[in-house]
Amino acid sequence: MPELEPKAGLLDNPDVQKLIHRHLTHAVAQTPEESAHGLDLSELRASEVRFWTLWLGDDLHAIGAWKQIGENQAELKSMHVAEAVRRKGTGAVLLKHLIQDAEAADIRTLFLQTGSGPFFAPAVALYRRHGFIECPPFSDYGEDRNSIYMIRDSGTKAG
């Protein structure tokens, strides 16, 4: 059976651009606009961002990125799994890859922001299984009842 293959970049690929658009419109539909913090295509091209795609053959299954926000610190950004392959372990494969890639770049602390509503509960559970714990707002974020902030130090084992 073929394995999911992570590939860096590919921001010019039309399938990737469609999934980024889907991610951004989906996030805004599930939470107030001021609480949605996904990166758009131009922001994903920034030098401090490492963007990844996850493929099975020619089929795009997921996207995700991390953005350096300080010395040895980064924020996970724009993780999205295509609806057709959700709840099959794809998110875990992508998350493990993002963690390993960040650690290889000497990132010791990963942060993330996600929604706090029921729609986001599976994502929060995934992050917890991989060593993330809730924390106060970080970087430029402020208190927001629609957001959950999480942190993972490199000493924490991924699930």
Buried (B, 14 or more C-beta within 10 A) or exposed (E): EEEBEBEEEBBEBEBBBEBBEBBBEBBEEBBEEEBBBBBEBEBBEEEEBBBBBBBBEEEBBBBBBBBBBEEEBBBBBBBBBBEEBBEEEBBBBBBBBBBEBBBEEEBBBBBBBBBBEEEBEEBBEBBBEBBBEEBEEBEEBEEBEBBBBBBBEBEBEBE
